[in-house]
Amino acid sequence: MHIPDGFLSPAVIVVTFVIAFVFWAVSFRKVGKTLDERMVPMMALLTALFFAAMMMNYPIIGGTTAHLLGGASLGIILGPYGGLVSYTIILVLQALLFGDGGITALGANVLNMGIIGVFVPVLIFASLLKLTKGRHLFMACFVAAFLGDVLAAVAAGLELGLSAPIFQYGISVAVPAMLIHHSVIGVIEGVVTGILVTAVMKSRPDILALSPTIKSIPPLLSRVLGSGVNKRL
């Protein structure tokens, strides 16, 4: 899903950077207020984990590349603001060190993977668990990650298609190509996200209880606290 340099029109580049800058301004200001300092080691671990996971991708016809995103996991565990900061670090390092994603396309890549791929899953995850009163954690993770992947892929396809003729395929080719491939990857993403979040809940509920996302869902927070976390958290 990484869009390289030379694939997007100037108009798309400008619009996506403006959106990215707005979210950066809010996230970098709020992450210090919402993310507990005890979550910093977890943030570093997840950033490194998904940095490596995202390097394993394959090219697709009518689009760019397909790979796991990790946005849902980052957003659920670190909160949406911490998730975007983590994702921005990943994308900047990949672009500068490995040429995976372009500098001019950084705004688009951040919009697709760091904003849509993080904020949308967090909203879906929180909504589902509030509706089910904290039950069905794995299901909520799966649905949130799957839809986050699909919507991020559709956004990338639209950006590429709207950049024709700079990009050789129009919307009618780019969007279906991205959608089909990432629908398959979305299933894998959903399973991975569910396994990761439930594993953290079982092994380190004290860490998960510090998540801004979990704190926003009282029924789930009570369940996490009931897993053996010190009540003072």
Beta strands, then each sheet from edge to edge (+ up, - down):
strand 1: 58-59
strand 2: 65-66
sheet 1: 1+ 2-
end
